[in-house]
Amino acid sequence: MKNNKMSKKDKEDTIVAISTPPGIGGIGIVRMSGPLSIEIASKIFLHQGKIKKKPHQFRSHQIYYGTIIKPGEGTLLDEVLLTVMRKPKTYTREDIVEINCHGGYLVVNKVLEIVNKLGARIAEAGEFTKLAFLSGRIDLSQAEAIIDVIKSSNEKSLKSSLYHLMGGLRERISDLKDRITDLTIKIEAPLDFPDQGIIEIENKEIKKILKKCLFEVNELLATVEYGQILKEGINTLILGKTNVGKSSLFNLLLKKERSIVTPMAGTTRDLIEESMNIKGLTFNLIDTAGIKIPENIIEKISLKRVNQYMEFAQIFLVMFDMSLPLDSQDATLIKEIESFHNRNINTVIVLNKNDLPTKIDEAELQKKLGQSDFIRISVKKRAGIDKLMEKMVDKVLSGINIPEEGLIISNKRHMECLLKVQNRLSNLISNLEEGIQTDFVAMDLKYIVGQLSNIIGESVDNEILNRVFSQFCIGK
């Protein structure tokens, strides 16, 4: 069932939630939205200004100092700042009240409890933003952009998310949808009103319009791979035999002591994950146990986990020790990474310990690996790390369409809808060239309009809405 309108219950409901993270902090914000918000605030807030006022007398979007009391008892709960924001110029287009309490866990929950008893329902996850969508203040793509802004882990991802939030995707999709709708009308009008003398649009003109729309859809889909990198980061697995310097490199890249490093071989038994930014991209680094023939149950479990992570990693940093000849552990590693080429995995071969005399046979290594592009580093001397990081970025972005600026598709739901549009447009153009009847064209065009409407939430079922807004935290 498709339902993007606010029900009578929604309009009469007042919701409340704590909008700041749980725990102790500088402030804790209790947020209300709905018709009872200001009335409830008037029952619990004592203004401490020179001229005493009640919240219903406050100017909108202005902060007032006072205290929160238990109604009927007068018991002081906290010293607060309170803001009344009157509809429609609010986040939800309803009356909103925000109470800035001291940031203790107990005090904000006490305020929440009182507000709840006075008639405000505890909000569900993402319900404030859902109200903003249902009231028409934002579309669904903007609501999803809010999640992405909150979760952004690098500047490029944040910039892309803000572009969506400001309506960049909505404008592009609405323009496409309007052109397809206009084309549908031009096709159907002569069929629906044959006696009105409406001139039929020629197939040549239909194909011209559809090809232009397909070109724009292809442009959007060409940004998906880059968008996923910005949004999710690049899973980067550090591989090598025991004691080759994997954990030391891991710590050096992160600029902190995250992995335990000792002279003993096999210190790392489990996988350790941490994220870092290089040139605006997020790399999800994963330190692993040394690749070798397992000697006990712990090593078997460790290597099994390494193999599992190898299935979804996008880039491998494969390390060899330059100060030692190739040995059986290196042979095991080389055999392990032979399958990388079949899966088109990005690999960076890292030769560590170049501050020591070289004993590794690089010619043999080149022959076994089938590549000669090595990055020589010294983790101990912190040498070659900048070159390694540049190589990591180059490997990941090689062959990827990178828009200079503007719209980037990073949301899987948007991608799926656009792929359906792309497929239907391609088929339509082919069918038109084969002489398909125009009434069948109109049916396909309506399907395309429906998919475009799904992206911005003009026509979307409740299951998708619930899935989108369940990703929000309570209070947003």
N, C-alpha and C positions, 0 to 999 in steps of 0.2 A: 504493500500500500504506500502510495506516495503522498506525503503530507508535509509541506513546508510552511504551513500557517500556524500561528499561535492559537491554541485552543482557549476556551473560556477559562478553564482551570489554570492554564499557564499565565493568563493575564491577571488573574486574581491572586495567584501564589506570590508569597514573599519568601525568598530563600536567603540563607546565611551560611557563611563558611569562614574559616581562618585562611587568609590568602598568603600568609608567609610560611616558610618551611618550619616544621616542628623543631622544638629545642629552644635553647637560650640564645637570645640575640639582642640587638639594640632596640628594635620595635617588633611588635606583633600586630598584624592588621586583621580586624574582624570586619567583613564586608557583607552588607545586606543589599538586596535588590528586590523591588516590588512595591505595591501600593501601601503596605503597612510599615515600610522602612522608617519614614520620618516620624510616624506615630509612636513606634516602639522606642526610637531614640529619645523622644520627648519624655518617656516614662522613666528612663534610666540615666539621663545626662543632666548634670547640674552645671550650668554655664558660670564661669568665674570672672567674667568681664565686669567693667564698671556698671554698665547697664545690663541687668540680667535678662536674658532672652531664652526662649525655648527653641529647640531645633526647627520647629515649623516656621519660626520667624527668621531663621538664618538666611543670609544671602547664599545663593547657589555657588558651589565651587570655591568656597572660602573656608579656611580652617579656623576653628574655635577651640579655645582652651577650657577645660573643665574637669569634672570627675564623674566616674560611673558609680552609681549606687544601686543597691538592691531595692526594687520598688516595694513600697509598703513597709520596709524596715529602715531605710535610710543608711544601711551599712555601707561604708566606703569600700569599693573594690579596687579602684585604680585611678591614677591621675592620667588623663588622656588628652589627645587632640582629636576633634571630630569634624568631619566634612560632610555636608549635605550637597548632593548633586541632583538637581531636578531634571526630570525628563523634558524634552527628548534628547538633550545634549549630554548623554551619558553613554557608557560602554554598552549597556543593555537596552537603551532607550526607555528604561523605567527609572523611577526614583531610586537613587543609590545613596547609602550612608556608609562611610568608612570610619572605623574607630581605631585610632593609632594608640595601642596600649604599650606598656613596657613589655619587653620581649621575653618574659618568662613563660614557661609551659603552662603553669597553673593559672595565671591571671587571664590569659587570652581564652582559655577553656572555660573559666568562670563566666566571662562576658558572653561567650558563645552559648553557654547553658541558659543564662538568663534570657537572652534574645530568643532562643528556641522556645522557652516556656511562654513567652509573650506572643507567640504565633508565627514565628518565622521557621520554615522548614529547613532542615539541614540540606545543603545543596549536594547534588551529585557531581562526580568528576566532570569538569568542563562545562557545567551548566550555565555559568555566566556567559561564556562565549557562545554557547548554543542559543541563549536568548538573544544575543547580538545578531546571530545568523537568522533566527526565526523572525526577528523584528525587521529584518532587511537592512540593518546597518552595515553588515559585511556579507560577502558571499562565501560559499563553502571553501573556495580556494584560498581566500584570505584567512578564514578560520584555521585551515591547515598550515598556512604560513606562520601563524602565531606559534604553533607547536614548534615549527622549524626554527623560528627566531630564538625561542627559549633553549632549544637543544643545540644551537649552532656551536661548533667547536673550533671554527676558524673564521677569519675575516671574510674570505670569499663566500663561504656558506652563508654567513650573516647578511652580506650584501645582496645575495641572490634571494634570500628569504624576505628581506625588507622590500625588495622589488615586487615580489608576489603580494606582500601585505598591503602595499600601496595601490594594488589593483592592476598591476602589469599583466598578469595572466588573464584576469577577467576581461580587460579591454580587448586583448587579442582574440580570446575565444568568443566574446560577444560580437565582435566584428565579423568573424568567420560565420557564426551562427546566423547573423542578420543577412549576410549575402546568400547563404544557402536557402534561408527562408524566402527571401525575395525571388530567388530563382524558382523555388517550388510554386510560388504564387503565379509567376509568369507562365509556367508550364500548365498549371491546373485551370487558370482562368478561362482560356479558350475552350477547354473541355467542359467546364461547369456551366459556361454561358455561351453556347454556340451561336445564339441569335444576336449577340451583342456586337459582333464584328471585331472582336479582339484578335489582333494579329498573333499567330503562333510564333513562339521563339524558335529559331533555327537550331538544329543539332550542332552546327558549327559554333554558334554562340554559347550553347550549353557546355560543350567540351572546353571552350576557352576559359569559361568561368571555373569549371571544375578543376582544370589543370592548374590554374592559379591557386586555388584553395589547396590542392594536393601539394603543390610546391611549398606553401607556407606550413602545412602539417609536417612535411618531411623536414623542414628547417627546425621545427620544434623538437621532433624526435631525434634529430642529429645531436641534440644537446644532452640527451638522457645519460649517456655513459659518463660524461663529465659531471653532470648533476649528481649522479650516484656517488661519484668520488668525493665531491664536495660535502655531500650530506652524511655519508656513512664512513668516510675515511678509507684508507688503504691498508688492508691486513698484510702486515710485513713480518715474515717468519725468518728468524736468524738461525741458520743451520751450520753444523760443523761437527768435527769429532770432539771428544772430550779435551778440555784444557787448551782449546785453540784461541780462546779469548772472546767467546760469544757474550758472556755476562758482562765482561769489562766493556765491550763495545756497546752493549745495551745501556749500561749506566752512563757511558760517555755521551751517547746520543741524547739521553734524557737529561743530562747534566745533574744527576742525583744518584745516590747509592740505593738503587732499587733491588738489584739482584745481589746475593751473597757471592763474593769473589774470594777464593783461596787458592794456594798453589796445588791443592789436592785435585786430582782429576775426578770428574763426576759430581761436583758440588751441586749443580742444578739437577734436580730429579723431576720437578713438576714444571708446567708452563707458567710463565709470568708475563702478564700483559700490562701495557702502559701506553698512553698516547702522547705524541709530540707533533709540533707544527714545523714544516719546512716550506718556505716560500708560499705561505698561505694555504697549504694542504695539510690535512691531518693524516699522520701515519700511525696506525695501531700496531706498535711493536710487540713482538712475541718472542721472548727468550725461551730456548728449548734445551732439553737434555741432549747430551752428546750422541751423535749417530755412531753406533757400534753394534757388534753382535751382543745381545743381552746376556748377562751372566747370572741374573737372579730375577725374582718375580717383580721387584720394584722397577728394575730397568726395563723389563718387558712392558709393564704398565706405562712407564714414561714414554717409550718409543711408540707404543700404540696410540697415545695421545698426540704425539708429534705427527704421526701419519694421518690422524683425523683432521688436524689443523691444516695439513698440507692440501686437503681437498678444497678448502675455501680461501686460502691465502692468495693474494694477487701479485705479490712480489716476494722473492726469496733472496736473502743475503747469505750466500754460501761462502763460508770461511775456510781458508787453508793456512797452515803454519809455514811461513817461508823459511824458518830456521831449521826445519826438519825435512828429511826425505819423505816422499809419499810412502805410506804404510798401509796395512790391512784395513785400518779404520777409514782412511781416506778412500780406499777402494770400495768399501761398503757405502760410503757417502756418495761417491760418483755413480755407483749402480742405482742408488736411491733416486738421484736427480735425473737419470736418463729419461724418465717418463715425463719430466717437465716439458721437454720439447714437443712431445705429442699433445700436451694440453695447452700449448702456447702460453706458458707461464713466463712472466718477466723474472729473469735471474740476474743478479749482480754478483760476480765472482770477486771475493775480497781476499787478498793476500795479506795476512797480518804479520807483525813482527819484522818489518823491513828495516828496523834499527839494528838487527842482528845479522851476522853473516848468512848469506843465502845458501841453503842446502837443497831446497826443493828443485826438482827438474821441471822448469816451466814449459819446456818444449813437450815433455811427456804429458804434462797436465793439459796443455792446449789440445793435444791429439786426443786424449781421453774425453775431454769435455766438448770438443768440436767448436771451441771459441777461444779467442785470444785477448778479448777485451777485459783485462784485469784491473782492479783498483788496488793499489798498494798502499797500505796504511801501517801505522804503529800506534796501537791503542795506548801503550805505555808512554810514548812521546807526544801523543795527541796530534800526530801528523797524518795528513791525507783525509781527514774527516770531512772537511768542507767539500772536497772533490767527490767523496762518497755520497754525500747528501745531494749534491747536484745531479749525480748519476741516478740516484733513486727517483728524483723528480722527472728527469728526462725519460727514464724507462717507463714510468707510469703514464706520462702524457703523450708518449710517442704514438702517432696515428689517431689520436683522439681529437675530435672537433671541439675547439675551445672558442666560444664566442668572446669577442672583445668586451662586450657589455650587453646588458639587456636581459631578455628572458631565458632562463635555464630550467628545463624540466627535471626535477629531482624526485617527484612524488610518483610512486608506483601506480596509484589509482589513476592519476592523470595520464600516465604513459599508456595504461591499458585501454583507456577510452580513446586516446589518440591513435593507437594501433588499429582499433576497430574502425575508426573514421578513415584512416589511411587505406585499409583493406577495401572498404566499401567504395571509396572514391576511385581507387585503381580499377576495381571491377566495373564500376559504372562507365568509366572512360573507355574501357575495352569493349563493353557491351554496346555503347553508343556507336563505336566504329563498326560494329557488326550489324547495326540497324535496329536496336531494341526500341520498342514502342515507348513514347514519352510518358504514358501513365505509369509504367513500371519504374521509370526514372524517379518520378515524384515519390513513390513509396520508399525507395532507397534514400532519397534526400531527407525524408521525415525521420528515418532511422538515424541518419548522421546528425540531424539537429538534436535528437534525443540524447545522443552520446555527448555532444558538446554541452548540452544543458546539464548533464550529470556532473561535468567537471566543475561548474560554478554553482551547482546545487539548486538550479531552478526546477529540476525534475529528478529527484533522487529518493530512493525508498528509505524507510526508517532504520532498516538494518545497517545501511551504509552510514547514516547519520550517527547511530549509536557507536559504530566502530570508530568513526573519526573522533568523536568527542570523548570516548573512553580513554583516549591517549593523553588527555589533559590531566593535570593534578586537580584535586579538590580546591576550590577557591579561585580558579581562573575561568 
